Amino acid sequence: MMKQLAGNRNDSWVVIAGLIVAIVIFAYFSAGGNMGTFTITLLSGLLRAMLLFLVAAGLSLIFGLMGILNFAQGAYFMVGAYLAYDIQHPTSGVISLGQHIPNPELRFLVGIIVAIAVGGALGAILETVLLRPLYKRHLFQLVLTFGVSLIMLEGIKAVWSTTPYTWLENIGIQTQRFVIFGASFSYYRLFIIAMGVLLIIGVALLLRRTRIGIIIRAGVEDSEMVSALGINVRSVFTLVFTLGCAMAAFGGAVAAPFLGATIGMGNTFLLASIAVIVLGGLGSYEGTAVGSVIVGLAWATMEQFSIRPGVGSVWASITPMLLLALVLLLRPKGLFGEER
Amino acid sequence: MAANMMLEVDNIHTFIGQFHILEGVTVRVPPGSISVLLGRNGAGKTTTLRSIMGLNAPQQGTIRFDGRDITGKSAYAIARLGIGYVPEHRAVFKELSVRENLEIAARQRGDLDRTADMIFALFPDLKRFINLPGGNLSGGQQQMLAIARALVPDNRLLLIDEPSEGLAPVIIEQLVHAIRELAKEKTVLLVEQNFRVASKLADHYVIIDDGHTVEAGDMNYLIEDKALVQRYLGVS
């Protein structure tokens, strides 16, 4: 059995290595052999990967622990972006929460904190008030989270209208760029990549080294048994749901300076994140982290490739799903998935 | 009648979905004893343990632990009263190491430190494989881990479902010895399909048939009553 488990894991790493090598080679080809463009494509892919991870990690943990595919996860990402935008732009925002904060750096920080707090609070409300009565009725939960995502979307339209918002008030780090192989890249985006990596490590340490992490991992396997050990699993559900939604809102807030705040952004990241968690293996944190990197790199590479004449931009949009189909053909349970 | 009983299950009725699984099960477990639930496959033994544990709450009847009504309470609240549960098929956490499987069962800081020597004396293999994932252990070792997990906190009653299921005779002997040892300090309610194992271990028996309690008493009498054993358990 040990050999079989080790074998499965080794197979997964072979598939992962193969995919990443193929994507990197294709990225080089898409960049026309230009090292600057090639490097920027890879960095953009990593940036996309970190944003995907922020949405997908919550999605994966919530699904693993509670069996709920939270269709509202993308809406939390969008709420985070709108709140961060509004606070940063007190003159063009709607709520103008940031009008009493003259310092733009401080406004940006407050925007991120408010996005995390509102995302977490909305997540806690969704879990405790709406989802809790529907435990073990997964189809109802699915419909409910889909409904909540529509309500949040309509709520955003009602407050901010359907007009897309472009980030205008950049802070220092968002304007500074560095040059690599003749191409320039934003320090802010590099900072997001570094922060994403730290977050991947941080959440991994939380799951591996703390009691609550052990409880979450055990709950992903068998939440009933965790409860029979004397642990209030419902409070763990609420905690994970809150954290997952707060992470998605945080992702939206830090992405707003380069993605802006638009109505469709939530769904774009939700669909790609679903591809990530299925590709990585449902409920597997490791799979989600690796899946985010693979999908992020492939997505950015296809965006670069789509610039070529005659290649439609649609190829970039469908890349996550194409990749998902390819991986499921090779490994039907996903890269690190178990039978569920 | 049952003033000195540790556990009193009184005429419980439990449904799973639309199915009426328990239609009047009564079980009395005296403190310091090993009691066993016997019956054919599908009789309702596992559902009885799950009902006691709050995993399938009964819709009629009462369950009292140490005189306290626990009917309908949530599983975690029941566990915290001092009831350890070892489910059918072990349910060890396969991705967690042996150490983490034990740590998660602690209810208070220091629980594992306090009980580790006793656990490793009963199950030395667990000490050897302390850092190995639970899923990498053999079936017997997983059963030992599942029982050990119930020993980490200060549980007074252990509910153990089919401990010998699917295990080799030599492993079953080790488990019988371990359960006898731990019964010196704990009260045990077992579900056991293997009558030989049950007769070696138990002081008292309860026979459940088709969701009803049909017989209960001293195990020594049951061992002698071949007709009863044949009738309800199909063992001669």
HADDOCK unambig.tbl for C-alpha pairs under 7 A between the chains (distance, minus, plus):
assign (segid A and resid 1 and name CA) (segid B and resid 136 and name CA) 6.58 0.50 0.50
assign (segid A and resid 2 and name CA) (segid B and resid 136 and name CA) 5.52 0.50 0.50
assign (segid A and resid 214 and name CA) (segid B and resid 100 and name CA) 6.96 0.50 0.50
assign (segid A and resid 214 and name CA) (segid B and resid 104 and name CA) 6.85 0.50 0.50
assign (segid A and resid 215 and name CA) (segid B and resid 104 and name CA) 6.61 0.50 0.50
assign (segid A and resid 218 and name CA) (segid B and resid 93 and name CA) 5.94 0.50 0.50
assign (segid A and resid 221 and name CA) (segid B and resid 93 and name CA) 6.53 0.50 0.50
assign (segid A and resid 227 and name CA) (segid B and resid 75 and name CA) 5.84 0.50 0.50
assign (segid A and resid 227 and name CA) (segid B and resid 76 and name CA) 4.88 0.50 0.50
assign (segid A and resid 228 and name CA) (segid B and resid 75 and name CA) 5.26 0.50 0.50
assign (segid A and resid 228 and name CA) (segid B and resid 76 and name CA) 5.41 0.50 0.50
assign (segid A and resid 228 and name CA) (segid B and resid 79 and name CA) 5.95 0.50 0.50
assign (segid A and resid 228 and name CA) (segid B and resid 85 and name CA) 6.67 0.50 0.50
assign (segid A and resid 229 and name CA) (segid B and resid 76 and name CA) 6.44 0.50 0.50
assign (segid A and resid 229 and name CA) (segid B and resid 79 and name CA) 6.03 0.50 0.50
assign (segid A and resid 229 and name CA) (segid B and resid 105 and name CA) 5.74 0.50 0.50
assign (segid A and resid 230 and name CA) (segid B and resid 76 and name CA) 3.87 0.50 0.50
assign (segid A and resid 230 and name CA) (segid B and resid 77 and name CA) 6.30 0.50 0.50
assign (segid A and resid 230 and name CA) (segid B and resid 79 and name CA) 4.74 0.50 0.50
assign (segid A and resid 230 and name CA) (segid B and resid 80 and name CA) 5.14 0.50 0.50
assign (segid A and resid 231 and name CA) (segid B and resid 76 and name CA) 5.32 0.50 0.50
assign (segid A and resid 232 and name CA) (segid B and resid 76 and name CA) 5.73 0.50 0.50
